[in-house]
Amino acid sequence: MATENKLERNSMKKTIIRLSLKTIIMICMIWGLLGCATAPINAIPKEQQAQAHLDLAAAYLKMGDYTAALKELKDAAKLQPKDPEVHYSLGIAYHGGGFTEKAIEELKYAINVKSDYSEAYNYLGTIYLAKDRYDDAIRQFSLALANDLYETPDLALYNIGLAYYKKGEYSTAIDNYTTALRRNPNSRIPFLIHKDMGVAYLSDRNTAKAISHLQKSIEFAPYIAESHYWLGISYLSINELENALQAFQSAASADPESAFGQKARRHISDLTQKGR
């Protein structure tokens, strides 16, 4: 009974947040589009109506409410059926909702309309990467990089590195991670790049460089359990058991319920028993 009441309260809270968000954005829409005038909705240009739906959908996407986002985006698509941003956002919403093939279809449409749409190429590549279609993923990431005006090339380069890592081509993965850091020194994801570079070096049996990059990852984001875990594995591979134990303890402390936190706890148990 208590659980049911809690679920009901959570559901009501989410509904209230959704309604409040929609109310706020709709008020902004009305003021922005009508400018306090009394003109009918039909007098507002379709482009502006579509943008209002697109803005509301973007807010829902940030909340992870893909169903609500899809509703707004479908309304936007009725008003602007060839707008590449609408179809790109539809791709994100469909993917978030678990409709992978529809997501691919929408992203391809966005790219057909706007051939230099780097963000759409990159997102399509991440879907292929998740489906283990590594060569297709690399092709999309490379197309994203073909646009000289792409503002976040480090994302596509990092993703190319991931794809090559999954193909077992560790040195090529490392090259792309290195280029990602060089192309955008102010990257938002240096902790991810250094973490995966460390993992690639570890797989390539270069433990010293693996440890160096994993330590850099931890400097940027000490709360990421995975970085601490792989640092522990690196130390374990060269039999530095005390350092390994400390790294696993940090991983378990950073996020005890995560997969890496749980694996770290198992290593802690093993190392503790060996030390007795």
N, C-alpha and C positions, 0 to 999 in steps of 0.2 A: 504493500500500500504506500509506504513512504517513498519507495522507488518510483511508483507510478506518479505520485504527486510531484516528485522532483522533475520527472520527465515532462509533466504537464507545465510546470513552472518554466522550465528551460524552453519549451516550445512556445509558450506565451511570450517569454522574453525575446526570443528570436523574432517572433511576429511583430512585437512592438518596435524593435530596432528596425526591422524592415520597413514598417509603416512610417516610422519617424524619418528614416532616411529618404524614403520616397516623397514624403510630404515636403521635407526641406528642399530637395532637389527640384520638385515640381514648382514650388514657390519661386525658386531662383529662375527656373525655366520661364515662368509666366512673366516675371519682372524683366528678365533679359530679352525675351522675345517680343513681348508686347510693349515694353517701355511705359507701363501704366496706361496705355491706350485702351480703347474699347473695341479695337478691330477684331473681327471674327477670326477663328483659327485658320480658316481657309485663306485669309489674307497674308498669313505668315509664309515666307518662302519655304519650300519643301526641304531645302538644304539645312535651314535652321531647325526645323522640326526634327529632321533626322539626327542632327547633331545633339539635340536635347535628349533623344532616346539613347544615343551612343554614350553620352556622358553619364546617364543614369546606369546604363549597362556596365560601364567601367567601374562604377562604385560597387555594383553587385559582384563583379568579378573579384574585386579586392576582398570582399566579404566571403568569397567562396560560394556564393549563392548562384549557381550556374543556371538553374531553371528560370529564376527571375531575370537574369542577364539575357538568356535566350529570347524571352518574351519581348524585351525591349529591343533587342537586335533584329528580331524578325519584323517588328514595327518599323525600325529604321530602314531595313532592306526594302520594304514596300514603298517607302518614300524615295530612297536612293538605291535602286537595285544594282547599280554598277559601281558603287563606292567601294574601293579596295579596303579601306579601313574597317568598314562594316563587316566585310567578309573575313578579314583577318581576325576581328574580334569574335565573329561567329565560330571560327576555327578554334580559338582558345576556349570558348564556352562549351562547344561540343566535346572537345578533348577533356576538359575538366569534368564534364558530366558522364564520361565513359563512352562517348560515341566517336570512336577513333576514325572510322572510315568517313563519316560526315565531316569531321574536322579536317581530314586530308583534302576532301573535296572543296571545302570552303577556302582553305589556304591556297590550293592550286588556282582557284578562281581569282583570288586576290592578286596572285603573281601574274596571271594572264592579263589582268587589267593594268597592273603596274609592274613592269618587268624588272625594275630596280628596287623592289620592296624587300630590303635586306632582313627586316624583322620577320617577315612572313617566311622567307627562305630558312632562316635560323630556326624558327619554331617548327616548321615542317621537318627539318633535320632532326630535331630532338625527338619527334614522334618516331621517325625511322630508326633512330638510335635505340629507343626503348623496345622496338620490334626486332632488334638484332639485324637490321638491314644497314650494315655499317657502310658499305660503299655508296648506297643511296644517300645516307646521312651526310657523308663527306662531300658528296656532290652538292647538296643543298647548302651546306655551310660555306663551301667555296664560292657558290653563287652569291651568297650574302656578302662575302668579302670583295666581290668584283665591283661593288659600288664604293667609290672613293669617299663618298659623303656619309657612309655608315658610321654612326657615332660610337658604337660599342663593338669594334672589331675583336676585342679581347674575348667576348662571349663566343663568337664563332670559332676563333682559334682554339679556345679552351675545349669547345665541343669536338673539334677535329681531333685534338689530343685524346679525348676520351674514346672516340671511335677507334683510333689507331691502337690505343691501349687494349681495347676489347678484342682487337684483331691479333693481339700478341706482338705488335710491332712497337716495342717499347722505346727505342731510340727516336723513332719518328714522332711518337707521342710527346716525348720530352722536348724535341725541337719545337713543336707547336705550342707547348706550354711556355717555353722560353720566349717565343715570338709574341705570345699574348701579353706577357709582362712588359716586353719592350715596346709594343705598339701602343699600349695604354698604361703608362706608369701610375695613373690615378684610378686604376681599375677598382671596381666595387667588389671584386671577388678574389683578391690576392690570396686569402686564406684557402680558398678552394683550389686555386692553381698550384700553390705550394704543396698542399696536401696530396693532390693527385700526382704531382711531379715526384714527391717523395715515394709514393706507392709504386710509381713506374720505375724509379731507380732501384727500389727494393726488389722488384720483379726482375730487373736487369742485373741483380747481384752486385750493385754498387751501394753497399750499406752506408758508407760514410756520407755520401751525398743524400741518401734517403733520410738519414738522421738530420742533416743540415736543413733540408727543405721542410721536414715535418716540424722542426723546432721553429722555423719561420712562420709556418702556418699557425702554430700555437701562440706565437707573439701577436699575430693579428687577431686571432679569435680563440682565446683560451677556454671558451665554453663548448667547443666542438669535441665531443667524445671520440669521434672517429680518428682525429689527428693524434690524440694521446694513445689510442689503441694501436695504431700502426707504428708509432714511435716505440711502444712496448715490444711489438713484434720484431722491429728492427734490432733493438737491444738484445732480445732473446736469441736472434739468429747469430749473434757474435758472443753469446754466452755472458753478457753483462747483466747478470740476474738482478742485482740490486736496482740498477737503472730501469730495467724492464718492470720490476715490481712497482716502482714509483710511478711509471707512466701508466700502467694498468690501473693503479689506484686513482690517478687523476681522471682517467676515462670513466671509471665507475662513479666517481664523485660528480663529474660534469653532467652526466645524463644516465642515472642508474637504470632507468626503465627501457632505454633504447637497446637495439640489438648489439651495438658495440659495447655499451655499458655492461650488458649481461655476459658477453663473451669475455670482457675484461675481468669480471668477477670470477669466472671459471679459471682463468690464468692465475689470478691472485690466490685462489684456493690451491692450485697445483704447486705454485712457487712456495707458498707458506708451508705446505706439507713436506716439500723437499728440504726446506730450511730447518726442519725439526731434527 
